[in-house]
Amino acid sequence: MSAKIEPQLLRRMTVRRILELLQEHGPSSRADLTRRAGMSAPTISKAVDSLLESGLIEEGDAHVSGIGRPAKLVRLAQERVQVIGLAIDAKRCTLAPSALDGTIDSSRQLTVPTPRTYIALLDVMESQIRQLMRSDVTTLGVGISLPGQIRRKAGVALFSPNLHLTDGHSPAMDLTLRLGVACTLVQETHALSLAERIYHSSESLNNFVMMDISTGLGIGVFTDGRLLEGHSGLAGELGHVTIDPNGRLCGCGNYGCLETVATDSALAVLVSERLGNAIDIETIIHRVRNGELSIDAELRQTCESLAIAVAAAINLFNPQNLFIYGRIFEIQDGLFELTTELVRRRSLAPSLADCSIQRARCSKLQGAIAAAVQQLTDSMGPTLS
């Protein structure tokens, strides 16, 4: 029995490894794949042929190395198949189709207000996804980025302080049943981490922290190349550490959580209270950049709190890189540099010395797409490493 199973398992693992190498290095020749995988040429060739037949990869232009015949390159599929990314946030949902290499078709990107009930969310998302599905292209999967605590293996959204309508529901499972296409659910900060690692790094990112400070405050932690999920898959909720017991009411039900003072939305609340009317982060950016609004005090207060959050993550996880995802730094030139200086005052010097703090280059939509592609890769077989 094992003699029959083991070669089949090895083939699946090889197929998966080729997909991983194409994600990491882009279009490659069979010789490139053979060298990088450390396997025999016939083994790689058979796996490549299998992937070509499945439509997950395709042949691209020939590569001229200067020696011998030009070698045809293979690449992740761009023409016959697609995945769809869906980023659900508290106020809006964004969708777009993508090739398997993460190239988003921005001409077909859709943005709609987030509905107020779960059933309405499913109805609207089903309608929007169907608009992006084409008869001449096979949709292989849908990745869904969602805020809050998610039990990934079960696909259940347990609790979302900023989007309670999803609490206790399984949007990926429900949309899979409606669409007949495999959908996968991923926590939004974990999605950002995947996107940064796969699509925006020129070198391997194995030890880093992604901090999302947009609506709430969450972190994704990669250590030794693996996502830190915790016992139940719920790790990363730094934003719900209490920083002021007498502070503002948080969406989680507690008072004075870090995310109530150190995020884009926290800044918007401070500015709105002073102005006497509700104003969102986009409007703040526009008005400050145009010289119509001065918010120096609110910016300083928010950056001080953000520095505490960043320093805590550096002291706890000792990352090589820490990425911050949010819009606050668009408001005023020099704000990122101010925040990193404040972080320096709050962090342990040896930990900070080994850490590069950068603005994130990814988006939650890219993260949802990365999750869909990762699910396809995982379905091919277990990893070789």
C-alpha positions, -999 to +999 in steps of 0.1 A: +000+000+000+027+025+010+046+018-022+016+031-042+009+061-019+044+075-015+052+082-052+018+099-056+024+120-024+059+129-037+044+141-070+019+163-052+047+178-030+068+185-061+038+202-078+033+224-047+070+232-046+070+244-082+040+267-074+059+281-044+090+287-065+070+305-092+054+327-066+088+335-051+109+340-082+084+347-110+086+332-145+113+305-147+127+279-170+125+242-162+163+243-156+158+272-131+131+252-113+153+221-113+182+240-097+161+258-071+141+227-061+172+205-059+154+177-078+161+157-110+151+173-143+127+144-152+108+149-119+105+186-124+095+182-161+067+158-152+053+181-125+055+211-149+036+192-175+009+183-149+005+219-139+004+231-176-024+205-182-043+217-151-041+253-163-025+266-131+007+276-150+013+285-186+042+290-210+054+325-215+082+341-236+114+323-243+144+334-223+178+339-240+207+331-217+234+336-243+243+299-243+224+272-262+188+274-273+164+299-258+146+282-229+108+286-226+097+301-193+067+289-173+047+313-151+016+313-129-015+314-150-026+348-163-050+342-191-073+312-186-078+312-148-083+338-121-090+342-084-111+369-068-101+389-038-128+403-014-117+427+014-146+433+039-142+462+062-164+481+086-175+507+061-168+493+026-161+461+007-136+460-021-134+432-048-113+425-078-101+396-100-065+387-102-041+364-121-024+338-100+007+359-097-013+385-078-017+410-107-050+427-100-073+438-128-079+473-115-102+481-144-127+457-129-123+466-092-155+471-073-162+490-041-195+490-023-207+501+012-208+473+037-244+462+043-258+464+078-270+427+082-252+394+075-278+382+050-276+415+031-238+411+031-240+376+016-266+389-010-245+418-021-212+399-021-227+371-042-239+396-067-206+415-069-185+383-072-207+370-100-201+403-119-164+395-118-168+358-129-163+354-167-174+327-190-141+326-208-120+324-176-122+298-149-125+312-114-105+289-091-112+305-058-122+335-037-102+349-009-120+368+018-102+392+042-122+400+074-115+419+106-118+404+140-111+370+156-113+341+131-110+304+137-092+298+104-094+260+102-132+260+109-137+291+087-158+308+115-157+346+123-160+344+161-160+380+171-153+413+153-153+444+175-158+467+145-181+444+124-204+425+147-227+415+119-203+387+110-200+373+146-205+336+147-209+332+110-190+315+082-190+338+052-166+317+032-186+286+036-219+304+029-205+320-002-190+287-014-225+272-012-240+301-031-213+304-058-201+269-063-166+282-061-142+275-032-139+305-009-114+308+019-115+332+049-085+349+064-081+375+092-073+408+077-039+414+094-028+379+085-039+387+049-018+418+049+012+397+062+008+372+034+006+400+007+037+417+020+056+385+022+046+372-013+041+403-034+063+431-020+095+416-007+126+413-028+141+390-002+127+363+021+107+377+050+109+351+078+107+372+110+085+402+108+054+419+123+026+435+103+007+461+122-027+472+109-038+506+123-066+514+100-100+507+116-088+486+145-053+476+156-041+441+150-008+424+142+003+395+121+036+378+132+058+356+111+085+338+130+110+315+112+088+317+081+056+306+098+026+327+108+021+328+146-016+319+151-017+308+187-036+278+203-069+286+187-057+307+157-066+339+175-032+355+181-025+391+172-051+411+190-027+437+204-053+464+199-074+451+228-047+455+254-060+481+279-039+513+279-064+535+298-090+519+321-109+551+321-106+557+284-130+555+254-155+526+250-141+501+225-161+479+201-150+449+221-170+462+251-140+472+272-127+508+279-094+523+269-081+497+245-050+505+225-070+506+192-092+535+206-061+558+207-036+546+182-054+541+148-067+561+118-102+558+133-090+570+167-076+601+151-108+607+132-127+605+165-105+630+181-108+655+152-145+649+150-150+657+186-131+690+183-150+700+152-184+690+165-192+668+134-182+634+121-152+634+098-134+604+084-097+598+077-100+605+039-116+639+045-089+647+072-061+638+047-077+660+020-084+690+043-050+690+060-030+686+028-050+715+013-043+737+043-079+738+054-075+721+087-048+720+114-047+689+137-012+690+152-024+682+187-045+653+177-017+639+154+009+641+182-015+624+207-022+596+182+014+591+172+025+589+209+000+561+214+010+544+182+046+545+193+036+525+224+020+499+203+050+496+179+074+494+208+054+467+225+054+446+193+092+451+189+099+442+225+076+412+225+086+396+191+120+409+182+112+411+145+137+418+117+111+441+101+079+458+113+055+471+087+027+496+096-005+496+075-026+527+078-033+561+063-022+584+091+012+590+075-004+605+044-017+634+064+016+653+069+052+650+057+076+638+083+049+621+104+064+586+099+098+599+110+083+615+141+066+582+150+098+562+146+116+586+168+089+582+195+092+544+191+130+547+197+122+563+231+098+535+240+116+504+228+144+483+243+175+495+225+189+460+214+156+449+200+151+481+181+186+481+167+178+448+149+145+460+135+137+480+104+104+499+107+087+505+074+053+515+059+035+485+045+033+484+007+004+459+004-034+462+007-061+441+023-074+433-012-040+419-022-041+400+011-074+384+001-059+374-032-028+360-016-051+339+007-069+325-024-037+316-041-022+301-009-053+279-006-048+266-041-011+259-033-021+241-001-046+219-020-018+206-042-001+188-013+020+191+018+052+212+018+085+196+011+102+216+039 
